[in-house]
Amino acid sequence: MKKTEKNGAEIFIECLLKEGVDTVFGFPGGAVLPIYDALYDAPLKHILVRHEQGAVHMADGYARANGRPGVVIVTSGPGATNTVTGIATAYMDSIPMVVFTGQVPTALIGNDAFQEADIVGITRPCTKHNYLVKDIKDLQRIIKEAFFIATTGRPGPVLVDMPKDVLTAKVEFDYPEKVELDSYQPTYKGHPGQIQKAVSLILASKRPVVYAGGGVVLSNASDDLRAVVEKLGIPTTTTLMGLGAFPGTHPLFMGMLGMHGTFSANMAVTNTDCLIAIGARFDDRVTGKIDEFAPYADIIHIDIDPTSISKNVKVDVPIVGDVKVVLKDMLKALPAQKAISAFKKETEEWLAQVDAWAKTHKLSYKQEEGGKIKPQMVIEKLYHATKGDAIITTEVGQNQMWAAQFFKYDKPRTFITSGGLGTMGFGFPAAIGAQLAFPGKTVVDIAGDGSIQMNIQELATAVQYKLPVKVFILNNMVLGMVRQWQEFFYNKRYSHTCMSVQPDFVKLAEAYGAVGLCARTPAEVEPVIKEALKVKDKPVLVDFKVDPFEDVYPMVPAGQPLNKMLLV
């Protein structure tokens, strides 16, 4: 029986539905008009953004919150190029996403046509893979492959560039059942011999540390990580991206490690004799001076991406495989309880030392009753007001670090931040995406007054779709983290970091149709937070006037080892 012919735009919609997509983020334009015409009758929720960068960050936040791939539709030329920062953000943090860009008709490609840009060439360095669809007959296969590549192995963004004539051409709809790519075969199961080596190395150690990264969250392996850690009683730290992978209130959790990590985590990693790295990539903000990173340790590294292993730090036992699968196999490979009890006895002194480090230098700040609001206090009050049951997104800088330090994340996918690229303007649109993924959840973007202005136009999007996203601006009227570096390392020469001219954020929120609130004194913080959390049908923007000279501690200066922290 002959199948019905459909045009490329109709096929595009059918392919999304076959992939289980229910929400897309986009902005229309000439090259994608056939798609938008097909969307008119489609059973898809389309979120009309105010800037294409916002669309990609929303899709990113959506994907981080619920684990499903984010989907973006934009037009050609500037519409496509406006997505690059968002794509690079997702690429650095391994976030599954498919970005569909319109393109000028195939006959005009290379002729400098109106709104033409070589987006495939532009995004080649920051996508997991990308495609230019030259023939309508290839469209269905390419879309199937795009979703497969984005969501398997080490996840990442895939871009599909679609010329306008491909979207209007017709072909039979016949969506492929499966994908066959000989050159792309991710390894999910770890080598049994390597897993056994790792178990033996752990049990022979006296000062073990688990160092978990965002890969644990991405592979939905948090329960498996907790099972291994509790079985062996090993102190655990996470990267910024790994927050929530292990419960933040757990007695074995030391907090985050790295440049702004806790004293206990950084000291433990420096002195460990066995470092178990799980779904982490040893980036520079974690390692500090590489020559002095975990200098006494045998290092085990579990990661699905073989190119990440021994890339920055040489490891002793590499295990290539999906974190969830490997941890399950590791749990099975552990010996009888008698051997584990003996191991725990051997590590008692180490646990006591870690505990002593935690008590010696706790994360702290001093809030004076009549003084300026301390930003750490805002985070703590928010944590208590929500009882930790919230999804927190962040911008980048001091606000990001305080959110990482002073809010305890007990569940995965509740801390959403731009870790690898460090993209200012990420947090607010990402919060919108997370809110759409979980309409009933409390979603709060912790922002700075500098970064919030980079995508503040998306307030209109949040108002249009009645999304009760909360934005807490820690307003110090400076580019805080850059100012901190100028204070520490540039003799307090505050070159172009003062932002004394800024909008009245309360009036700005109201102009968009949102709720605007402000807290100027410590006594106002708690009531304002409670008032903000009550609003359920529109976004709320809260301006907290905080101490402009508060710094983030601990801090490991660039190029220094982890144990050379600047402390309060």
C-alpha positions as CSV (number, residue, x, y, z in Angstrom):
1,M,0.0,0.0,0.0
2,K,1.4,3.4,-1.0
3,K,2.2,5.7,1.9
4,T,0.9,9.3,1.9
5,E,3.3,11.9,0.6
6,K,4.0,14.8,3.0
7,N,6.1,17.9,2.6
8,G,9.4,18.3,4.5
9,A,7.8,20.5,7.2
10,E,5.0,18.0,7.8
11,I,7.5,15.2,8.0
12,F,9.6,17.3,10.4
13,I,6.6,17.5,12.8
14,E,5.8,13.8,12.5
15,C,9.4,13.0,13.3
16,L,9.3,15.0,16.5
17,L,6.1,13.3,17.5
18,K,7.7,9.9,16.9
19,E,10.6,10.9,19.1
20,G,8.2,11.7,21.9
21,V,8.8,15.5,21.8
22,D,6.0,17.5,23.4
23,T,7.7,20.9,23.9
24,V,9.8,23.0,21.5
25,F,11.5,26.4,21.9
26,G,11.7,28.7,18.9
27,F,11.5,31.9,17.0
28,P,10.0,32.1,13.5
29,G,11.5,33.5,10.3
30,G,11.4,33.3,6.6
31,A,13.4,30.1,6.1
32,V,11.3,28.1,8.6
33,L,7.9,29.5,7.6
34,P,6.9,26.0,6.2
35,I,7.6,24.5,9.7
36,Y,5.6,27.2,11.5
37,D,2.7,26.7,9.1
38,A,2.8,23.0,10.0
39,L,3.1,23.9,13.7
40,Y,-0.2,25.7,13.5
41,D,-2.2,22.4,13.7
42,A,0.5,20.3,15.5
43,P,-0.1,18.8,18.9
44,L,3.2,20.3,20.2
45,K,3.7,23.0,22.8
46,H,5.7,25.8,21.1
47,I,7.4,28.4,23.4
48,L,7.9,31.7,21.6
49,V,11.1,33.2,23.0
50,R,12.3,36.8,22.7
51,H,15.8,35.9,21.5
52,E,17.3,32.7,20.0
53,Q,20.0,32.4,22.6
54,G,17.1,32.3,25.2
55,A,15.5,29.4,23.2
56,V,18.7,27.3,23.4
57,H,19.2,28.0,27.2
58,M,15.5,27.1,27.8
59,A,15.9,23.8,25.9
60,D,19.1,23.2,27.9
61,G,17.3,23.8,31.3
62,Y,14.4,21.6,30.2
63,A,16.9,18.8,29.3
64,R,18.9,19.1,32.5
65,A,15.7,19.1,34.6
66,N,14.0,16.1,33.1
67,G,16.7,14.2,31.2
68,R,14.9,14.4,27.8
69,P,16.5,16.2,24.8
70,G,15.7,19.8,24.4
71,V,14.5,20.9,21.0
72,V,15.0,24.3,19.3
73,I,13.7,25.7,16.0
74,V,15.2,28.9,14.6
75,T,15.5,30.6,11.2
76,S,18.5,31.0,9.0
77,G,21.3,33.6,9.2
78,P,21.2,35.6,12.4
79,G,18.5,33.3,13.9
80,A,21.0,30.5,13.6
81,T,24.1,32.4,14.7
82,N,22.3,33.6,17.8
83,T,22.1,30.0,19.0
84,V,25.9,29.5,19.1
85,T,26.5,30.5,22.7
86,G,23.7,28.3,23.9
87,I,24.9,25.3,21.8
88,A,28.5,25.8,23.1
89,T,27.1,25.9,26.7
90,A,25.3,22.6,26.2
91,Y,28.3,21.1,24.4
92,M,30.7,21.8,27.3
93,D,28.3,20.3,29.9
94,S,27.2,17.3,27.7
95,I,23.5,18.2,27.5
96,P,21.3,16.3,25.0
97,M,19.7,18.8,22.6
98,V,18.7,19.0,18.9
99,V,18.8,22.4,17.3
100,F,16.9,22.7,14.0
101,T,18.0,25.7,11.9
102,G,16.4,27.0,8.7
103,Q,18.6,27.6,5.7
104,V,18.3,29.4,2.4
105,P,17.2,27.1,-0.6
106,T,19.9,24.7,-1.7
107,A,20.4,26.5,-5.0
108,L,21.3,29.7,-3.2
109,I,23.8,28.2,-0.6
110,G,27.2,29.8,-1.1
111,N,25.8,32.8,-3.0
112,D,25.6,35.2,0.0
113,A,21.8,35.1,-0.1
114,F,19.7,37.1,2.3
115,Q,20.0,35.7,5.8
116,E,22.5,33.0,4.8
117,A,25.1,31.7,7.2
118,D,27.2,28.6,7.2
119,I,25.9,27.4,10.5
120,V,27.2,23.9,10.0
121,G,30.7,25.2,9.6
122,I,30.3,27.7,12.5
123,T,29.0,25.1,15.0
124,R,31.3,22.2,14.0
125,P,33.6,22.8,17.0
126,C,30.7,23.0,19.5
127,T,28.3,20.3,18.5
128,K,28.6,16.6,19.0
129,H,27.6,16.3,15.3
130,N,25.8,18.4,12.8
131,Y,24.0,18.0,9.4
132,L,23.1,19.9,6.3
133,V,20.0,18.2,4.8
134,K,20.5,18.5,1.0
135,D,17.7,16.1,-0.1
136,I,14.2,15.6,1.2
137,K,14.8,11.8,1.0
138,D,17.5,12.1,3.8
139,L,15.4,14.2,6.2
140,Q,13.8,11.4,8.2
141,R,17.0,9.4,8.6
142,I,18.9,12.5,9.7
143,I,16.4,13.5,12.3
144,K,16.4,10.0,13.7
145,E,20.2,10.0,13.8
146,A,20.2,13.4,15.4
147,F,18.1,12.4,18.4
148,F,20.1,9.1,18.7
149,I,23.5,10.8,18.7
150,A,22.3,13.6,21.1
151,T,21.0,11.2,23.7
152,T,23.4,8.3,23.6
153,G,27.0,7.8,24.8
154,R,28.2,11.1,26.2
155,P,25.2,13.3,25.4
156,G,25.5,16.6,23.6
157,P,23.9,19.0,21.1
158,V,23.3,18.1,17.5
159,L,22.4,20.7,14.8
160,V,20.3,20.0,11.7
161,D,20.4,22.7,9.1
162,M,17.3,22.5,6.7
163,P,17.1,24.5,3.5
164,K,13.7,26.0,2.7
165,D,13.2,23.9,-0.5
166,V,13.8,20.7,1.5
167,L,10.9,21.8,3.8
168,T,8.5,22.3,0.8
169,A,9.5,19.2,-1.2
170,K,7.4,16.0,-0.8
171,V,8.2,12.4,-0.1
172,E,6.5,9.4,1.6
173,F,6.6,9.4,5.4
174,D,8.5,6.4,6.5
175,Y,10.3,7.0,9.8
176,P,13.2,4.6,10.5
177,E,12.7,2.1,13.3
178,K,16.4,2.2,14.4
179,V,19.7,3.8,13.7
180,E,22.8,2.1,12.3
181,L,26.0,4.1,12.5
182,D,29.1,1.9,12.1
183,S,31.4,4.8,13.1
184,Y,29.5,5.5,16.4
185,Q,29.2,2.7,18.9
186,P,29.3,3.9,22.5
187,T,30.6,1.5,25.1
188,Y,28.1,1.0,28.0
189,K,29.5,-2.0,29.9
190,G,32.8,-1.6,31.7
191,H,35.5,-4.2,31.3
192,P,35.1,-6.8,34.1
193,G,38.8,-7.1,34.6
194,Q,39.2,-3.3,35.1
195,I,36.2,-3.2,37.5
196,Q,37.8,-6.0,39.6
197,K,41.2,-4.0,39.5
198,A,39.3,-0.9,40.8
199,V,37.6,-2.8,43.6
200,S,40.9,-4.4,44.7
201,L,42.6,-1.0,44.6
202,I,39.8,0.6,46.7
203,L,39.9,-2.2,49.3
204,A,43.7,-1.9,49.6
205,S,43.5,1.9,50.3
206,K,43.4,3.6,53.7
207,R,42.4,7.1,52.6
208,P,39.9,6.7,49.7
209,V,37.8,9.6,48.2
210,V,35.0,9.5,45.7
211,Y,35.0,12.4,43.3
212,A,31.7,12.5,41.3
213,G,30.8,14.7,38.4
214,G,28.0,15.6,36.1
215,G,28.1,12.2,34.4
216,V,26.5,10.6,37.4
217,V,23.5,13.0,36.9
218,L,23.4,12.5,33.2
219,S,23.3,8.7,33.4
220,N,20.7,8.7,36.2
221,A,23.2,6.9,38.5
222,S,22.7,8.8,41.7
223,D,21.1,5.9,43.6
224,D,23.9,3.5,42.4
225,L,26.6,6.0,43.5
226,R,25.0,6.3,46.9
227,A,24.7,2.5,47.2
228,V,28.5,2.0,46.5
229,V,29.5,4.9,48.8
230,E,27.4,3.8,51.7
231,K,28.4,0.2,51.3
232,L,32.1,1.2,51.6
233,G,31.8,4.3,53.8
234,I,33.9,6.5,51.6
235,P,33.9,10.3,51.9
236,T,32.5,11.9,48.8
237,T,32.9,15.2,47.0
238,T,31.3,16.4,43.7
239,T,32.1,18.9,41.0
240,L,29.9,21.9,40.4
241,M,28.1,19.9,37.7
242,G,27.8,16.9,40.1
243,L,25.9,18.7,42.9
244,G,22.8,16.7,43.7
245,A,24.4,13.4,42.4
246,F,25.1,12.6,46.1
247,P,22.8,14.0,48.8
248,G,24.1,17.3,50.1
249,T,22.9,16.5,53.7
250,H,24.6,13.1,53.8
251,P,27.2,12.6,56.5
252,L,29.7,11.3,54.0
253,F,29.4,14.3,51.7
254,M,32.2,16.8,52.0
255,G,30.8,19.4,49.7
256,M,32.1,20.6,46.3
257,L,35.8,20.5,45.5
258,G,38.0,22.8,43.4
259,M,38.6,26.6,43.1
260,H,35.7,27.4,45.5
261,G,35.3,24.0,47.1
262,T,35.2,23.3,50.8
263,F,38.3,23.0,52.9
264,S,37.6,19.4,53.8
265,A,37.0,18.3,50.2
266,N,40.2,20.0,48.9
267,M,42.3,18.7,51.7
268,A,40.9,15.2,51.3
269,V,41.6,15.1,47.6
270,T,45.1,16.4,48.2
271,N,45.8,13.7,50.8
272,T,43.9,10.7,49.4
273,D,45.7,7.5,48.4
274,C,42.9,6.3,46.2
275,L,40.7,8.7,44.1
276,I,37.7,7.2,42.5
277,A,36.6,9.7,39.7
278,I,33.1,8.9,38.4
279,G,31.6,10.8,35.5
280,A,34.0,13.7,35.9
281,R,36.6,15.2,33.5
282,F,39.3,16.7,35.8
283,D,38.8,20.2,34.5
284,D,41.1,23.0,35.6
285,R,38.6,24.5,38.1
286,V,38.7,21.2,39.9
287,T,42.4,20.2,39.7
288,G,44.1,23.5,40.4
289,K,47.8,22.9,39.8
290,I,47.8,19.6,38.0
291,D,51.3,18.5,39.1
292,E,50.1,18.6,42.7
293,F,46.6,17.3,42.2
294,A,46.0,14.1,44.4
295,P,49.8,13.5,44.5
296,Y,49.6,10.4,46.6
297,A,46.7,8.7,44.9
298,D,46.1,5.8,42.7
299,I,43.4,7.1,40.4
300,I,40.4,5.2,39.1
301,H,38.4,6.9,36.4
302,I,34.9,5.8,35.2
303,D,33.6,7.6,32.1
304,I,31.6,6.8,29.0
305,D,33.9,9.0,26.9
306,P,37.2,7.4,26.3
307,T,38.7,10.7,25.1
308,S,38.2,12.1,28.6
309,I,40.3,9.5,30.3
310,S,43.9,10.6,31.0
311,K,43.2,13.8,29.0
312,N,44.2,16.1,31.8
313,V,45.3,13.8,34.6
314,K,47.0,10.4,34.1
315,V,44.9,7.6,35.7
316,D,45.9,4.2,36.9
317,V,42.7,2.2,36.3
318,P,40.5,3.5,33.4
319,I,37.0,2.1,33.0
320,V,35.2,3.1,29.8
321,G,31.5,2.6,30.2
322,D,28.2,4.1,31.3
323,V,28.5,5.2,35.0
324,K,25.2,3.6,36.0
325,V,26.1,0.2,34.4
326,V,29.6,0.3,35.8
327,L,28.5,1.2,39.3
328,K,26.0,-1.6,39.3
329,D,28.7,-4.1,38.2
330,M,31.1,-2.7,40.8
331,L,28.5,-3.2,43.6
332,K,28.2,-6.9,42.5
333,A,32.0,-7.2,42.4
334,L,32.4,-6.1,46.1
335,P,33.5,-8.9,48.4
336,A,31.6,-10.4,51.4
337,Q,30.7,-8.2,54.3
338,K,33.6,-9.4,56.4
339,A,36.2,-8.0,54.0
340,I,34.2,-4.7,53.8
341,S,34.1,-4.5,57.6
342,A,37.9,-4.9,57.7
343,F,38.2,-2.1,55.1
344,K,36.0,0.2,57.0
345,K,38.1,-0.4,60.2
346,E,41.2,0.6,58.2
347,T,39.6,3.8,57.1
348,E,38.3,5.0,60.5
349,E,41.2,7.3,61.1
350,W,40.8,8.8,57.7
351,L,37.1,9.5,58.2
352,A,38.0,11.2,61.5
353,Q,40.6,13.4,59.8
354,V,38.1,14.4,57.1
355,D,35.6,15.2,59.8
356,A,38.2,17.3,61.6
357,W,38.9,19.3,58.5
358,A,35.2,19.9,58.0
359,K,34.9,21.3,61.6
360,T,38.1,23.4,61.3
361,H,37.0,25.5,58.4
362,K,33.3,25.5,57.7
363,L,31.6,27.5,55.0
364,S,30.7,30.7,56.9
365,Y,29.9,34.4,56.7
366,K,29.1,37.1,59.3
367,Q,25.7,38.8,59.0
368,E,25.5,42.0,61.1
369,E,22.0,43.0,62.1
370,G,22.3,46.6,61.0
371,G,24.7,45.9,58.1
372,K,24.2,45.2,54.5
373,I,22.6,41.9,53.3
374,K,25.1,39.1,53.0
375,P,24.4,37.2,49.8
376,Q,25.1,33.9,51.5
377,M,22.2,34.7,53.9
378,V,19.8,35.0,51.0
379,I,20.7,31.5,49.8
380,E,20.4,30.0,53.3
381,K,17.0,31.6,53.9
382,L,15.8,30.4,50.5
383,Y,17.0,26.8,51.4
384,H,15.0,26.9,54.7
385,A,11.9,28.5,53.1
386,T,11.8,25.7,50.5
387,K,13.1,23.0,52.8
388,G,15.5,22.3,50.0
389,D,12.6,21.2,47.7
390,A,13.3,23.4,44.7
391,I,15.1,23.5,41.4
392,I,17.9,26.1,41.5
393,T,19.4,27.6,38.4
394,T,22.2,30.1,38.4
395,E,23.9,32.7,36.3
396,V,27.7,32.8,36.5
397,G,30.1,34.3,39.0
398,Q,29.8,34.9,42.7
399,N,26.0,34.2,42.7
400,Q,26.8,30.8,41.1
401,M,29.4,29.9,43.8
402,W,27.2,31.0,46.7
403,A,24.3,29.0,45.3
404,A,26.6,25.9,45.1
405,Q,28.0,26.4,48.6
406,F,25.0,27.4,50.7
407,F,22.0,25.5,49.3
408,K,22.1,21.7,49.9
409,Y,21.1,19.6,47.0
410,D,19.8,16.2,48.0
411,K,18.5,15.1,44.6
412,P,19.9,15.1,41.1
413,R,18.7,17.6,38.4
414,T,17.9,20.2,41.0
415,F,21.0,22.3,40.4
416,I,21.2,23.7,36.9
417,T,24.2,25.8,36.0
418,S,26.6,26.6,33.1
419,G,29.7,24.8,34.4
420,G,32.1,24.3,31.5
421,L,31.5,27.5,29.4
422,G,30.4,29.7,32.3
423,T,27.7,31.6,30.3
424,M,26.3,34.7,31.8
425,G,22.6,35.0,31.0
426,F,22.1,31.3,31.2
427,G,20.2,30.9,34.4
428,F,17.0,32.8,33.8
429,P,16.0,31.1,30.4
430,A,17.3,27.8,31.9
431,A,14.9,28.3,34.8
432,I,12.0,28.8,32.3
433,G,12.9,25.5,30.6
434,A,13.1,23.7,34.0
435,Q,9.7,25.2,35.0
436,L,8.1,24.0,31.8
437,A,9.6,20.5,32.5
438,F,8.1,20.6,36.0
439,P,5.2,23.0,36.2
440,G,4.4,22.2,39.8
441,K,8.0,22.7,41.1
442,T,9.5,25.8,42.7
443,V,12.2,27.0,40.3
444,V,14.5,29.8,41.4
445,D,17.3,31.5,39.3
446,I,20.1,32.9,41.5
447,A,21.4,35.8,39.5
448,G,23.8,38.7,39.6
449,D,22.8,42.2,38.5
450,G,25.3,41.9,35.6
451,S,24.3,38.5,34.2
452,I,20.5,38.9,34.6
453,Q,20.5,41.8,32.1
454,M,21.9,39.6,29.4
455,N,18.7,37.7,28.8
456,I,16.2,39.7,30.8
457,Q,13.9,40.0,27.7
458,E,12.7,36.5,28.5
459,L,10.6,38.0,31.3
460,A,8.1,38.5,28.5
461,T,8.2,34.8,27.7
462,A,7.7,33.8,31.3
463,V,4.8,36.2,31.6
464,Q,3.2,35.0,28.4
465,Y,3.1,31.4,29.5
466,K,2.2,32.2,33.1
467,L,5.4,30.6,34.5
468,P,6.0,31.3,38.2
469,V,9.8,31.4,37.9
470,K,11.5,33.3,40.7
471,V,14.6,35.4,40.0
472,F,16.7,36.4,43.0
473,I,19.2,39.1,42.0
474,L,22.1,39.3,44.4
475,N,22.6,43.0,43.5
476,N,26.0,44.3,44.5
477,M,26.2,46.8,41.6
478,V,29.4,45.3,40.3
479,L,30.6,42.4,38.2
480,G,31.3,40.6,41.4
481,M,33.7,37.7,40.6
482,V,35.8,39.9,38.3
483,R,35.9,42.6,41.0
484,Q,37.0,39.9,43.5
485,W,39.9,38.9,41.2
486,Q,40.8,42.6,40.8
487,E,40.8,43.0,44.6
488,F,43.0,39.9,45.2
489,F,45.4,40.0,42.2
490,Y,45.3,43.4,40.6
491,N,45.9,45.7,43.6
492,K,42.2,46.7,43.9
493,R,42.3,48.4,40.5
494,Y,38.6,48.1,39.7
495,S,38.8,48.6,36.0
496,H,35.3,48.7,34.4
497,T,33.6,46.3,36.9
498,C,31.3,48.9,38.5
499,M,27.7,48.8,37.3
500,S,26.3,51.9,39.1
501,V,23.9,52.6,36.3
502,Q,21.2,49.9,36.3
503,P,17.4,49.7,35.9
504,D,15.0,49.8,38.8
505,F,14.4,46.0,38.7
506,V,11.1,46.3,40.5
507,K,9.7,48.7,38.0
508,L,11.2,46.7,35.1
509,A,9.5,43.5,36.3
510,E,6.2,45.4,36.6
511,A,6.6,46.8,33.1
512,Y,6.8,43.3,31.8
513,G,3.7,42.2,33.8
514,A,5.7,40.3,36.4
515,V,5.9,40.9,40.1
516,G,8.8,43.0,41.4
517,L,10.0,42.9,45.0
518,C,13.0,44.4,46.8
519,A,14.9,43.8,50.1
520,R,17.3,46.4,51.4
521,T,18.0,45.2,54.9
522,P,18.7,41.8,56.5
523,A,15.3,42.0,58.3
524,E,13.5,42.2,55.0
525,V,15.1,39.1,53.4
526,E,12.9,36.4,54.9
527,P,9.5,38.1,54.5
528,V,10.4,39.0,50.9
529,I,11.4,35.4,50.1
530,K,8.1,34.1,51.6
531,E,6.1,36.7,49.6
532,A,7.9,35.7,46.4
533,L,7.3,32.0,46.9
534,K,3.5,32.6,47.3
535,V,3.1,33.8,43.7
536,K,1.9,30.9,41.5
537,D,0.8,32.4,38.1
538,K,3.6,34.8,37.0
539,P,7.3,35.3,37.3
540,V,8.7,37.2,40.3
541,L,11.9,39.2,40.2
542,V,13.4,40.1,43.6
543,D,16.2,42.7,44.0
544,F,18.3,42.0,47.0
545,K,20.7,44.9,47.8
546,V,23.7,43.0,49.0
547,D,27.2,43.9,50.3
548,P,29.2,44.9,47.2
549,F,32.5,43.8,48.8
550,E,31.6,40.3,50.0
551,D,33.9,37.7,48.5
552,V,33.6,34.0,47.8
553,Y,35.7,31.8,50.1
554,P,37.5,29.4,50.0
555,M,39.4,30.4,46.9
556,V,42.2,28.6,45.2
557,P,44.2,31.1,43.2
558,A,44.7,30.2,39.6
559,G,47.7,27.9,39.1
560,Q,47.9,26.9,42.8
561,P,47.3,23.5,44.3
562,L,44.0,22.7,46.1
563,N,45.6,22.8,49.5
564,K,46.7,26.5,49.0
565,M,43.3,28.0,49.7
566,L,42.5,31.6,50.6
567,L,40.2,31.3,53.6
568,V,37.9,33.8,55.3
